[in-house]
Amino acid sequence: MARTFKEIEVEGKLAYVLFDTGSTRSYVRKELASDVKRKIVPFNVGLGGRTYRIDEACLLNCAIEGLPFDAEAHPVDDLGFDERGRRIDAVIGALTMEKWVLIPNPKTGEIDLTALRRREFTEF
């Protein structure tokens, strides 16, 4: 099985991103976080071998293969590195993937972007 990493655009910059179905929330390195932030009810989370106290969220404008989407993410200092030593800039969690119907294929490491391409979503 492959972990799903992609280079995507985050706030107009190229970023190396992990699409992580095991993470409920999304996270971004502070250098890529937008200025649109709000305070939230604090919580602790382990990321990249460290524990963070999370107390804010930001709204990110992103694009994958030229297809725009937004994500609420929590800014952190660092997210660690992948198996090859490449710095992870952001983690896109399950809530964002569900919102935009971004479906990772763990066998290939690819993401099904069909719904994002059509821009058609079903809300129940």
ABEGO torsion letter per residue (X at the ends): XBBBBBBBBBGGBBBBBBBBAABABBBBBAAABBABBBBBBBBBBBBGGBBBBBABBBBBBBBBGGBBBBBBBBBBABAEBBAAGBBBABBBBAAAAAAAGBBBBAAAGBBBAAAAAAGBBBBX
